[in-house]
Amino acid sequence: MSAQHLVTISSLPYSSFIGTHVILARGRHGVAASPADEITETNGFNCTHGPSAYRDPCRTRKSGALRVRHTFTREGRLAPAYVNVVVAGKAKIASPQPGDRLRVLAGGSLTVRRYRAP
């Protein structure tokens, strides 16, 4: 599995921490998973307005692998599993404004390869 996306903090007057992880979820909008269903760990970096290695807009790349040892069921029937990229931001100031938002820009990608067990 590999994923990448581009995040902008252009609407914010401050830097922001961008954290990302990839999970195997029960639904297409799932953002939480058990530790066994985490494909990558959560990590990130500070996206800044000024000169830095992570200057706005900031690209995030993730890759990982997961061996699935269980099936998802719903009402006793097999249910689909989804690979979701979860992105979170945290203001690097003490008092962010309630409407402050970072934006994920178009052009990201998610590639998933499924290999059958031998």
Buried (B, 14 or more C-beta within 10 A) or exposed (E): BEBBBBBBBEEBEEBBEBBBBBBBBBEEEBEEBEEEBBBBEEEBBBBBBEEEEBEBBBBBEBEBEBEEEEEBEEEEEEEEBBBBBBBBBEBBEEEBEEEBEBBBEEEBEBEEEEEEEE
